[in-house]
Structure formats: structure tokens, C-alpha cells
Amino acid sequence: MQESLSLFDIMPGKKLGERFLVQGTSRQGGLSAVFSVLDEREGVECELQLFPGGMFDEPGEADDFVESWTRWQDVNSSLVARVLDVVEIGSAKALVTEAPRGRSLRDLMDEGRKFNADEVVGLGLELCGGLSALHGRGLAHGDVKPKTIFIDETSGRLTPMIVDGGVTAGLWAAKRLGEHTALIGTPFYAPVEQFGGTAPDARSDVYNLATVLYELCTGVLPWKGKSFLDIFQAKIQKSVTPMALRAPDVDVPEALEAAIVAGLTGDRNLRYPDAIRFGAALTDLA
């Protein structure tokens, strides 16, 4: 019988799977808690994200979820937290990844950190580079947002790293949600097609990133409203609210706004097809 593992039982000093020594809670992922651990077998510090067996309803879902991560182990980019291993711990599945450097973009923004146009372009180019490494392998992140972007400033420049890659897209595929009216992701950053059950792809990632860059430029999201319905109705509009109307006190270069807004169209067929094309538009501004 497999051990039933409760998140309440996991505390500093506890060893998981006779291999991972828990150092503390690292952060809250979109679907589960993320722990900072020492992999005693490999001798490296990393992150471990647990997915309890109870979140999988049908036979084979858990195995499909794990299988979805195998291709992620081949992604080699310093801008994307590497998938190091996928293991079973009791009845739970655990994703082991490289520990991100720096702090989350969400934390920086919540503390009032402002980003000028050059910094937005620079971060956009770096993040497009990380996503391009995924899109080139036919992968999609599925939930790019300030919480899944970490920023390292130790070198004197802003170096981002994308975390939680493949979790949203993998769960969507494993639970076959493409045939359901369901949303796994974050409503504020998800494109409108995901609200109706379409699986995330490269164009979804473009929309996520464009939303993040809009917020970095203005300090606010492109749409008003806080309820699920308000957000959905705003996203189905044909045009995006101009930055000058959302943030009158902020001066954003027209070319930068145009490059970002082109990734925010409700019809995904009219967006940049992938991060490579989005990056090319930003390169012209660098």
C-alpha cells in the first residue's frame, strides 16, 4: 500500500522518498505547494512540487501527467527552470526542477518596482528566448505570469527564469480538458480560448507574455474587472484598451505598445504564432 502523504506533514528536516531533504516551503505554485529541498542523491538544491494522487480522477491520468514531462527534461535553456526528475513519493507524483534564482516578478511588482521601456523590451526579449526553446520542441508553458517569472539582479542586469513549465499544459492533456468547458491557468493572464477548454499552445504563451509586458509598462492589466465573467467579457472585445487610458500618467512608446498589443488579440490566429515572432517584433525596438 502506498503511503498517503499530507502537505501538512511536510516540514523542514523531513526526508521525502528517502532522497529529498526538505529545507522549507519555497513558494505556492499554481496547483500545489513547492518545496525547497536538497537532493541527497545528486547533492544539489532544487525545488520539488507535489501533486497528490487524489487530484487524478480517472485511471491513467497520473501516468499521462508524468509522461508529459519527459520532453521537458530535454529543454536546455538558462531562461527556463530545468526539469531534473519526476518521481513517485507515496501516492503522490513529484516534479523536481532547478531552483530559480532571484525573486518572483510578482513580488517585485507588489513592492512597487517600476520598469522603464528599455527594461520591458529587454525582459520581453529574454522571456521570448526562453519560450522559444519550448515552442521549438512543440511544447507550451500554459501559465506564464508574474508569479512564474523569477528575476535575478545579482549581475547588475535583469535576468529572468520561467518556472512551473509544463504543469498547466500537462494537466490539461492528462485530464483531457480540451473537450470540457474548463480553465486551468490564471484568468487574468489566460487567453479567451482557454476559458472555453482549448488546450494551451505557443499562441497562448504569447498572450500570457503580452499581458505581463502590458502590466510592466502600465502597472495595471489591460482590462478592468475582477470577476471571472468581467474578465472574460473584456477579453472577447475586438480591441485592447490603450495604455494611455489604463494608465494616464505613464508614457509608453507607441511602437512598444503596438508590439505588445499585437500579442493580445482575442483571435489567436491573429496573434504572433510563437515567441520567436514576438521576439522579432521586440528586437526592432531594442
Summary of the structure (lengths in Angstrom):
residues: 286
radius of gyration: 19.0
end to end distance: 57.6
largest distance: 61.5
contacts: 917
relative contact order: 0.12
helix: 38%
strand: 18%
